[in-house]
Structures are given as structure tokens and as C-alpha cells.
């Protein structure tokens, strides 16, 4: 299933991804730091949704209590009902 999420408190403006059989696929993060977004998207690709949430939840960005990886974890958690 395809999901769209609007992150909060970070520079990225949109996150889209699919979850098929519990696996995260086709991650696209719009705006923000291009290198970081591409890296996070590539690392998330093929990861189990539950594992992604466990690994990326709570990561800060500098003094900001959230980050793009944390927001992706929130988006995936919401998608899988956690």
C-alpha cells in the first residue's frame, strides 16, 4: 500500500513510501538535505517496517528533538498502526 506523510519540525516537506508484506519500498523524501534524504531512503529500502521504526525513532538533528529519519519512523509507525 502507498503512504504519504507530511513531516513536522524538519526541512523535508513530504515523505512517500510503500509497504508490501511488511517491507518498506519506494521511499521518496522531498525537500530538506538532498544527501541525507537520498541516504535515508536507500537505507530504508527493503527494510522491515518494524525494524525501521525501532532503528530510526527518536533520532535528533542537532538541538532539534526530531530529524528526517525520526519523521520517517513516525510515518512508518503510523502506517503500520503503531
HELIX and SHEET records of a PDB file:
HELIX    1   1 UNK A   34  UNK A   44  1                                  11    
HELIX    2   2 UNK A   49  UNK A   56  1                                   8    
HELIX    3   3 UNK A   68  UNK A   79  1                                  12    
SHEET    1   A 3 UNK A   2  UNK A   5  0                                        
SHEET    2   A 3 UNK A  14  UNK A  20 -1                                        
SHEET    3   A 3 UNK A  23  UNK A  30 -1                                        
END                                                                             
